[in-house]
Amino acid sequence: MKYIVFYILLLLVTDAIPAYCTPARPATTAGNTLDPGLREQLLKIIPDGFIPVNDPGYALQLGAFRLKSNADALLKKLTGHLKREAVIVKEDGYYKVRVPSYEDKPDTLERPPSASVLIRSDSLLTYSLLSRLCIKPDYFDSHFFTGVLDTIKKSAASAGKIFFLKGESPWLKRINYFGKSVSFVNVLIVAIVTSITIMFILLFIILLNRNRLEKEEKLQQFLLEKYQSMIIDYLYGNTTADEFRSIASDNYRRQVLIDQLIDVSVNLKGDASNKLLTLYKHLGLDRDSIARAYDHRWHKKIKGFRELAFMDIKDANAAIYKALNSSNEILRMEAQIALVRLSDDNPFEFLTHLTRPFSLWEQITLHELIIQHDLPIPSFRVWLHSTNPTVVMFALRMIREFKQEESEDSLKSVLLHPDPAVRKLAVQVAGDMKMHSTREVMRSMYKNQEYNICLEIIRSLGKMPDPSMIGFLKLVIDKEDDVQLQIEATKAMENIGEEGISALVKLMKSEYKNYNIIIRHVLDRRIY
Amino acid sequence: MHFIFANIIFILTIILFGSYLILGIFSAIALRKYLRKNSYVNFNSLMLSPLSPKISIIAPAFNESKTIIDNVRTLLSLYYNNFEVILVNDGSTDDTFEKIKNEYELTRVNYYFDYRIPCERIRGVYKSKNPSFSRLTVIDKNNGGKADSLNAGINICKSNLFVSVDADSIIEPDSILKLVKPFLEEKDRKVIGAGGVIRIVNSCDVESGHIREIHLPRQILPRLQVLDYTRAFLLGRMAWSQLDGLMLISGAMGIFDRETVIKAGGYSIKTVGEDMELVLRMRRKMAEENVKYEVTYIPDPLCWTEVPSDFRSMRKQRTRWTRGLVESLRAHRKMFFNPKYGRLGVLGYPYWFFFEWLAPLIAFSGFLYTIYLIILHSINWPFYLLLFLFVYTFAVSLSTWAVLFEEVTFHKYKKKRDVLKLFGAALVEPFFYPMHTYFAVRGNIEALRGKKGWGSAKRSGFVKHKKKPGRKD
């Protein structure tokens, strides 16, 4: 299909060219004494706007160059073609290639308006010659001019073998892009044809993709319904494992069957679940999953890990362990999830060996897994002393979520953790869990902490109201300039109860600072 | 003169086309990677988790009376468990504020407003008497523009991350889940902002602030903008994100690290391109402080916005964008080819300078030169036609490429007919380029004259879903 389109376009482009090949205005050739046949040939190839000059005494200039090497190159090229000797003349800063065997009158030689002519190819020689034919016919002999014409024809013919357009085309009129007009125009044509081809191929792919998706969707829906009813019938009816054999012979259908087995097994326990596992193994689907777990492509691995975790098959644990410290975050996470599900005695052991950062995203996923699958919850304080700060943070979060109050002593030491993010979270968790013994540590560490930790300390103190903190909180309100710190400190005082409120009332009367606006803000229950 | 037009412009065009191709390739790689990774992500665990970070959604509103109730409802019903909505009424002159106040039973609270980032005077902070709307906070302030309103919202928000949205946009319910994810991934670089794909809502069926049925815009200008947006978001920004040269997070929706924004000084009120200017300033500050950072991009449709459907509104929008671009580039000219700012300085900024700002101006001078050649009868029509065909076919194939990206990624337009319609739009789109060039030139002139302000945009409001006889709902 694409080739047909390409050829049609090619024909259109090449057919269109001759229509433009006739010059709009014929070249003026009055008084020309050339042989009529030669004249006719000249008229055909001389582009519009270039006029042969009839004055006697002119040499034939074939090119002018800024660089002598270019002039030498042209001279060399012409040597084989011309019967007369060509020479290089330096004039006006240019190296001019001329055939001086006639009466040489460089002073009267007409030069083209643009003196910087770069000739670098045969095809361009054609153009250059044509655009600079400022000659008096008397000084030519037919042999010489035929030689030049031969050169033109040869170069144009060689260009025509490669390109759509030839050097004498009026499409090239007045165009001299980088000295390669023929190449340039032809590159444009190739680019146009390529663009059009790509355009139609893409459109074709899009429409094909639509059809494919629609068909796949229908097939998948059909297979899902069919397999689901077969699985149910297998579990509670008469279908035998061997009836699945025909399905298991096709890769696509095997995959749909695995997915369906997993979907059904999610809601099953006990005998029914075991029966499904037996079917899975009986059909050899476990081998597929294991092979995927060892695949070099990460997305295949993930699929394998998931299937094995769901079906509780431990045969590929080595591959899963290997993926634990992978640089691919998704693969790492899936390995963690699979290990937690496949481990019998210590599902969180991997935390001890985790050297890579344990991202909040992974933490959220693992927490979700614990809840969803009702996994045994370990004492997370074990990991409060991990060398991996992100593991410590996970432990802190889990201590809070599962209310492991026995971790209070261990947590106290984490308040002074070198990592500020860990310190901040430890303060937050201590406050949320109302670990009263941490208050003094917080108060003493306050002055050395960065702003966010200070704010968290005041918030935590507010969660663990204690009248002995009133003095400290008053100090914060008085000395701190930050509004948020003042608000949190005021709120903490208000939480203390009567003693705190009476202290606030006193503050409201103070002339040292206008506390009213802050206190009114804190007392407005609608704000929080 | 001839040399300039014949050579320099041509070289620029070739570089531009080449850069489109390179960006397309980078984008394809990044999209494939993203889609594959995301196919294994379960966003539900984030939605339900008590560990999810708190997010503040800031929505400035100015004379949005027509759509404000529905849009606030959409914001309040987003899929996320730990968020607040801060609506900033930027001194609306219509009944936007009254409508919100009545609908959500607002009452003024004694809020101690901390002007951490300077903004216009706050008239009052409002909360709902109804506990069901406890997530909503409304700020009523003097008019100061969108940037000023966002600054007011940043001052009041209580979370480390905030999402800026246009109140007149329709947000995808799961957009926050997707936006917040890059901030939860452990990286060696701090994520300071993230943006996503903005889609066009014109002609879609909208009911109560939610999109019920997606349609391709029926009018030509919005339909052309579908292509424009697809190219910009799926080809351009995706690739720039991959190249670490992203300069723009769309003002329609983006998420930012609050502390970084505050340290950078908040949104600039001196420009109408505050979204681009903020990203540039944040990136500049991080680079100058030698902090490793990242601005990420999520190639997922996050929100739907109504685009101008008439020439006048489009002219206003596009000239404003050009002004914003000029102002932002001018303000951060220090970054131009400056390796200190990494790939943004060496690649991103120069790209925007040459191909987003300068290219339309060069194109305009090209038009003038063409007219000059026509008048002098010096034009080589066959060659002119050839050049035109070259540019035209390249542009159409690039748009078709963008349609393919849309097809393999989100596949939002379900009907086969829609693909053909989009392709048809791609065929006529290049004939509208002179219009865009005109907008760009006009925007530059306005920027030179120092014009400020947004101007008013005509909104037709979203298409309400209506039951049609014989149609299944």
Interface residues (C-beta under 8 A of the other chain):
Chain A: Y20 P170 W171 L172 K173 R174 I175 N176 Y177 F178 V185 L188 I189 A191 I192 S195 I196 I198 M199 L202 L203 I205 I206 L207 N209 R210 L213 H299 I302 E329 I330 E334 R356 P357 F358 S359 L360 W361 E362 Q363 I364 T365 H367 E368 T390 R397 E401 N452 V483 Q484 I487 I517 I518 R520 H521 L523 D524 R526 I527
Chain B: A6 N7 F10 R36 K37 S39 Y40 V41 N42 S45 L46 L48 S49 P50 L51 S52 P53 T107 V109 N110 Y111 Y112 D114 R116 K127 K129 K181 L184 E185 E186 E259 S378 N380 P382 F383 L386 L387 L389 F390 T393 F394 V396 S397 T400 W401 V403 L404 E407 V408 H411 K416 V419 F423
